[in-house]
Amino acid sequence: MAEVRLESISKSFGGLTVLPDLDLTVPEGSFTVLVGPSGCGKSTLLRIISGLEMPTAGTVRIGGQDVTFDEPSKRGISMVFQSYALYPHMTVAQNIDFGLRLAKVPAAERQTRVAEAARILALTDYLDRKPSQLSGGQRQRVAIGRSIVRQPKVFLFDEPLSNLDAALRTQMRVELAQLHQSLDATMIYVTHDQVEAMTLADQIVVMNAGRIEQVGAPMDLYDRPQTAFVAGFIGSPKMNLLPGTAIGRDDVATMGIRPEHIAVSDDTGYWPATAQVVETLGADTVVHAHVAGTGDVTVRLPGDRRLRAGETLFLTPERRHLHLFDADGHRMQDPA
């Protein structure tokens, strides 16, 4: 494993600048997730780390070494893509072994590495099968196995779960977290899904329009977002972002309050509201309500709270959980 350091990285395609000037440190052994909306530059950044894309300016260091202009094969990295890119005519063992054979690794060592990767990924019983005989999750594990056998310093993942259904994505998130723990490796993972970011990462990098909005541990970003963009991006359901006037603050451009930090009463409260849609999710009940003169507000309640669309509610945001942002979207001093 190795630290990855990006220094003053910029990237332009013709007259379009997609990464203006970026610095980032990925600690050795961390699981760092780059997250943000489509087009924010996260995949471009990953490709620059991998060597598949050259920066317009700046320096890429892996394990302290300047690798800015090194070929991908010389960087000590391995990349897992959204597409499995498995060879259909080869067995699982042959697919995992393919890169080692190209590198002319001795047969006995190849066999040992393949067997160990298969053990880690629960693929031992499938080594003689072809990709067409595997589920989507198993194919993704084969693609990951191909990376493990190379024993890289850094694993790079570019939206590897986006082709899987919801149940498989959940299963693979757990397996990737376990893989990180067992390998004690540096992993950099790109996704647009903030749930994946929250559940996998020990460090999240939130990107927006080529810039880094905030870097931190998942709950640091959740509890203290430094910009209105991060506040609205991290969390499910999303944070309510309303004008500061909704709480009588003309000096606040935007006020944020998470759905679970709004108290609900049948008879008294700060905002009279009308329930528009009620989602019963088992452990939670999520209410989408409208507050006249303020806007739409989402509230998360315990699953045993029974409400119906059309009911009148009284909502009170918990003052100690307010998030206040100025006109530039930057966090203001917390309310007393």
C-alpha positions as CSV (number, residue, x, y, z in Angstrom):
1,M,0.0,0.0,0.0
2,A,1.1,3.6,-0.6
3,E,0.1,7.2,-0.1
4,V,-1.2,9.0,-3.2
5,R,-0.5,12.8,-3.4
6,L,-1.9,15.1,-6.0
7,E,-0.2,18.5,-6.2
8,S,-1.7,21.4,-8.2
9,I,-3.4,19.1,-10.7
10,S,-5.3,20.8,-13.6
11,K,-6.8,19.2,-16.7
12,S,-8.1,20.9,-19.8
13,F,-9.6,19.5,-23.0
14,G,-9.1,22.2,-25.6
15,G,-10.6,25.3,-24.1
16,L,-12.6,23.4,-21.5
17,T,-11.0,23.2,-18.0
18,V,-12.5,20.2,-16.1
19,L,-10.0,20.3,-13.2
20,P,-8.9,23.9,-12.4
21,D,-6.2,23.5,-9.7
22,L,-6.5,20.6,-7.2
23,D,-4.6,19.3,-4.3
24,L,-5.4,16.0,-2.5
25,T,-3.7,13.5,-0.2
26,V,-5.0,9.9,-0.1
27,P,-3.5,8.4,3.1
28,E,-1.7,5.1,2.9
29,G,-4.1,2.2,3.7
30,S,-7.2,4.4,3.5
31,F,-10.5,3.7,1.6
32,T,-11.0,7.0,-0.1
33,V,-14.1,7.7,-2.1
34,L,-14.4,10.4,-4.7
35,V,-18.1,11.3,-5.0
36,G,-20.1,13.9,-6.8
37,P,-22.6,14.4,-9.6
38,S,-22.0,13.3,-13.2
39,G,-19.5,15.6,-14.9
40,C,-17.8,16.8,-11.7
41,G,-14.4,15.5,-12.8
42,K,-14.0,12.5,-10.4
43,S,-13.4,9.9,-13.1
44,T,-11.0,12.2,-14.9
45,L,-9.1,12.5,-11.6
46,L,-9.0,8.7,-11.2
47,R,-7.7,8.4,-14.8
48,I,-4.9,10.9,-14.0
49,I,-3.9,8.8,-11.0
50,S,-3.9,5.7,-13.1
51,G,-1.9,7.2,-15.9
52,L,-4.6,6.7,-18.5
53,E,-4.9,10.5,-18.7
54,M,-2.1,13.0,-18.4
55,P,-2.6,16.2,-16.4
56,T,-2.3,19.6,-18.1
57,A,-0.2,20.7,-15.1
58,G,0.7,19.4,-11.7
59,T,2.3,16.3,-10.1
60,V,1.1,12.8,-9.2
61,R,3.1,11.0,-6.4
62,I,2.5,7.4,-5.4
63,G,4.5,6.2,-2.4
64,G,6.5,9.4,-2.5
65,Q,7.6,8.8,-6.1
66,D,6.8,11.2,-8.9
67,V,4.8,9.1,-11.4
68,T,3.2,11.9,-13.4
69,F,4.6,10.7,-16.7
70,D,5.0,7.0,-16.0
71,E,3.0,4.4,-17.9
72,P,0.1,2.8,-15.9
73,S,2.1,-0.5,-15.7
74,K,4.9,1.3,-13.9
75,R,2.8,3.0,-11.2
76,G,2.1,0.0,-9.0
77,I,-1.7,0.4,-9.4
78,S,-4.5,-1.8,-10.5
79,M,-7.9,-0.6,-11.8
80,V,-11.4,-2.1,-11.7
81,F,-13.8,-0.6,-14.2
82,Q,-17.6,-0.3,-14.5
83,S,-17.4,-3.0,-17.2
84,Y,-16.1,-6.3,-16.1
85,A,-14.1,-6.7,-19.3
86,L,-13.7,-10.5,-18.9
87,Y,-12.7,-12.8,-21.7
88,P,-15.7,-15.0,-22.4
89,H,-13.7,-17.9,-23.8
90,M,-11.5,-18.2,-20.7
91,T,-12.3,-19.7,-17.3
92,V,-12.4,-17.7,-14.1
93,A,-8.9,-18.9,-13.3
94,Q,-7.5,-18.0,-16.7
95,N,-9.2,-14.5,-16.5
96,I,-7.6,-13.9,-13.1
97,D,-4.3,-15.2,-14.3
98,F,-4.2,-13.3,-17.6
99,G,-2.1,-10.3,-16.5
100,L,0.4,-12.4,-14.6
101,R,1.0,-14.5,-17.7
102,L,1.6,-11.3,-19.8
103,A,4.1,-10.2,-17.1
104,K,5.8,-13.6,-17.4
105,V,5.4,-14.5,-13.7
106,P,6.5,-18.1,-13.1
107,A,3.7,-20.7,-13.3
108,A,4.0,-21.9,-9.7
109,E,3.7,-18.3,-8.3
110,R,0.8,-17.6,-10.6
111,Q,-1.1,-20.6,-9.3
112,T,-0.5,-19.6,-5.7
113,R,-1.6,-16.0,-6.3
114,V,-4.8,-17.1,-8.2
115,A,-5.7,-19.6,-5.4
116,E,-5.3,-16.9,-2.7
117,A,-7.4,-14.3,-4.6
118,A,-10.1,-17.0,-5.2
119,R,-10.1,-17.8,-1.5
120,I,-10.4,-14.1,-0.5
121,L,-13.2,-13.6,-3.0
122,A,-15.1,-16.9,-2.4
123,L,-14.4,-18.0,-6.0
124,T,-12.6,-21.2,-5.3
125,D,-15.5,-23.4,-6.5
126,Y,-15.9,-21.3,-9.7
127,L,-12.4,-21.4,-11.1
128,D,-13.3,-23.7,-13.9
129,R,-16.4,-21.9,-15.0
130,K,-16.7,-19.4,-17.9
131,P,-18.0,-15.8,-17.2
132,S,-21.4,-16.7,-18.8
133,Q,-22.0,-19.2,-16.0
134,L,-21.6,-16.5,-13.3
135,S,-23.9,-14.0,-11.7
136,G,-23.1,-10.3,-12.1
137,G,-21.7,-10.1,-8.6
138,Q,-19.4,-13.1,-9.3
139,R,-18.2,-11.5,-12.5
140,Q,-17.3,-8.4,-10.6
141,R,-15.4,-10.5,-8.0
142,V,-13.4,-12.0,-10.9
143,A,-12.5,-8.5,-12.1
144,I,-11.4,-7.6,-8.6
145,G,-9.4,-10.9,-8.4
146,R,-7.5,-9.9,-11.5
147,S,-6.4,-6.8,-9.6
148,I,-5.6,-8.6,-6.4
149,V,-3.1,-11.0,-8.0
150,R,-1.1,-8.1,-9.3
151,Q,-0.4,-7.1,-5.7
152,P,-0.6,-3.4,-6.4
153,K,0.3,-0.5,-4.1
154,V,-3.1,1.1,-4.9
155,F,-6.4,-0.2,-6.0
156,L,-8.6,2.1,-8.2
157,F,-12.3,1.5,-8.7
158,D,-14.3,3.4,-11.3
159,E,-18.1,3.0,-10.4
160,P,-17.6,-0.9,-10.3
161,L,-21.1,-1.5,-8.9
162,S,-23.2,0.6,-11.2
163,N,-24.2,-2.3,-13.4
164,L,-25.6,-4.4,-10.5
165,D,-29.1,-4.4,-9.2
166,A,-29.9,-2.9,-5.7
167,A,-29.5,-6.2,-3.8
168,L,-26.2,-7.1,-5.4
169,R,-24.9,-3.6,-4.9
170,T,-25.6,-3.9,-1.2
171,Q,-23.9,-7.3,-1.0
172,M,-20.9,-6.1,-3.0
173,R,-20.5,-3.0,-0.7
174,V,-20.1,-5.3,2.2
175,E,-17.6,-7.5,0.4
176,L,-15.5,-4.5,-0.7
177,A,-15.4,-3.3,2.8
178,Q,-14.3,-6.7,4.0
179,L,-11.7,-6.9,1.2
180,H,-10.2,-3.6,2.3
181,Q,-9.9,-4.8,5.8
182,S,-8.3,-8.1,4.8
183,L,-5.8,-6.6,2.3
184,D,-5.0,-3.5,4.4
185,A,-4.6,-1.8,1.0
186,T,-4.9,1.8,-0.3
187,M,-8.2,2.0,-2.3
188,I,-9.6,4.9,-4.3
189,Y,-13.2,4.5,-5.4
190,V,-15.3,6.7,-7.7
191,T,-19.1,6.8,-7.4
192,H,-21.9,9.3,-7.9
193,D,-23.9,7.4,-5.2
194,Q,-23.5,9.1,-1.8
195,V,-24.8,6.0,0.0
196,E,-21.9,4.0,-1.4
197,A,-19.6,6.7,-0.2
198,M,-21.0,6.8,3.3
199,T,-20.9,3.1,3.8
200,L,-17.5,2.3,2.2
201,A,-15.2,5.2,2.9
202,D,-13.0,6.2,5.8
203,Q,-12.3,9.4,3.8
204,I,-14.8,11.0,1.4
205,V,-13.8,13.6,-1.2
206,V,-16.9,15.6,-2.4
207,M,-16.3,17.1,-5.8
208,N,-18.4,19.7,-7.7
209,A,-17.5,21.2,-11.1
210,G,-13.9,20.0,-10.9
211,R,-13.3,21.4,-7.5
212,I,-13.1,19.7,-4.1
213,E,-15.9,21.0,-1.9
214,Q,-14.9,19.1,1.3
215,V,-12.7,16.2,2.4
216,G,-13.4,14.2,5.6
217,A,-14.7,11.2,7.4
218,P,-18.3,10.3,6.5
219,M,-19.9,11.5,9.7
220,D,-17.8,14.7,9.7
221,L,-19.3,15.6,6.3
222,Y,-22.8,14.5,7.5
223,D,-22.7,16.4,10.8
224,R,-20.7,19.5,9.7
225,P,-21.0,20.1,5.9
226,Q,-18.8,23.1,5.1
227,T,-20.8,24.2,2.0
228,A,-24.5,24.1,1.0
229,F,-23.6,21.8,-1.8
230,V,-22.1,19.2,0.5
231,A,-25.1,19.6,2.8
232,G,-27.5,18.8,0.0
233,F,-25.5,16.0,-1.5
234,I,-24.6,13.9,1.6
235,G,-27.5,12.2,3.3
236,S,-30.6,10.2,2.4
237,P,-33.2,11.6,2.5
238,K,-31.4,14.8,1.6
239,M,-31.1,17.7,3.9
240,N,-33.8,20.3,3.7
241,L,-32.3,23.6,2.4
242,L,-34.6,26.6,2.9
243,P,-34.2,30.4,2.9
244,G,-32.9,31.8,6.1
245,T,-36.1,33.8,6.5
246,A,-37.8,30.4,7.2
247,I,-36.3,30.7,10.7
248,G,-36.5,34.5,10.9
249,R,-32.8,35.0,9.9
250,D,-32.4,37.7,7.2
251,D,-28.6,37.5,7.6
252,V,-28.6,33.8,6.5
253,A,-28.9,33.0,2.8
254,T,-29.6,29.2,3.3
255,M,-30.7,27.2,6.3
256,G,-30.3,23.5,6.4
257,I,-32.0,20.9,8.6
258,R,-31.9,17.1,8.2
259,P,-35.2,15.3,8.0
260,E,-34.6,13.4,11.3
261,H,-34.0,16.7,13.2
262,I,-37.5,18.1,12.8
263,A,-40.0,17.5,15.6
264,V,-43.6,16.8,14.6
265,S,-46.7,17.7,16.6
266,D,-50.5,17.5,15.9
267,D,-51.3,20.8,17.5
268,T,-48.4,23.2,17.9
269,G,-45.1,24.0,16.2
270,Y,-42.9,26.5,14.3
271,W,-44.2,25.6,10.8
272,P,-47.8,24.6,10.0
273,A,-47.5,22.1,7.2
274,T,-49.6,19.8,5.0
275,A,-48.5,16.2,4.4
276,Q,-48.4,15.6,0.7
277,V,-46.7,12.1,0.4
278,V,-46.1,9.6,3.2
279,E,-43.6,6.8,2.5
280,T,-43.8,3.9,4.9
281,L,-40.4,2.2,4.8
282,G,-40.6,-0.2,7.8
283,A,-38.1,1.2,10.3
284,D,-38.7,4.8,9.1
285,T,-41.7,6.8,7.9
286,V,-40.7,9.6,5.5
287,V,-43.1,12.5,5.1
288,H,-43.0,15.0,2.3
289,A,-44.8,18.1,3.5
290,H,-45.5,21.6,2.3
291,V,-45.1,24.7,4.4
292,A,-46.9,27.7,3.1
293,G,-44.6,30.6,2.3
294,T,-41.5,28.5,3.0
295,G,-41.5,25.5,0.7
296,D,-41.3,21.7,0.7
297,V,-39.9,20.0,3.8
298,T,-39.0,16.3,4.2
299,V,-39.3,14.7,7.7
300,R,-38.1,11.4,8.9
301,L,-40.1,9.7,11.7
302,P,-40.0,6.3,13.4
303,G,-41.7,3.6,11.4
304,D,-44.5,3.2,13.8
305,R,-45.7,6.8,13.3
306,R,-48.8,6.6,11.2
307,L,-49.7,9.6,9.0
308,R,-51.8,10.1,5.9
309,A,-51.5,12.5,3.0
310,G,-53.6,15.6,3.5
311,E,-53.1,15.8,7.3
312,T,-52.0,19.0,8.9
313,L,-48.8,18.8,10.9
314,F,-46.8,21.3,13.0
315,L,-43.1,21.1,12.4
316,T,-40.3,22.5,14.6
317,P,-36.6,22.3,13.5
318,E,-34.2,21.5,16.3
319,R,-32.2,24.6,16.8
320,R,-28.9,22.8,17.8
321,H,-29.0,20.9,14.5
322,L,-29.4,23.9,12.2
323,H,-26.9,24.4,9.4
324,L,-26.5,28.0,8.3
325,F,-24.9,29.1,5.0
326,D,-24.0,32.5,3.5
327,A,-24.7,33.8,0.0
328,D,-21.6,32.1,-1.3
329,G,-22.8,28.7,0.1
330,H,-20.2,28.6,2.8
331,R,-20.9,27.5,6.4
332,M,-21.6,30.2,8.9
333,Q,-21.1,30.1,12.7
334,D,-23.3,27.5,14.3
335,P,-26.3,28.8,16.1
336,A,-25.9,29.2,19.9
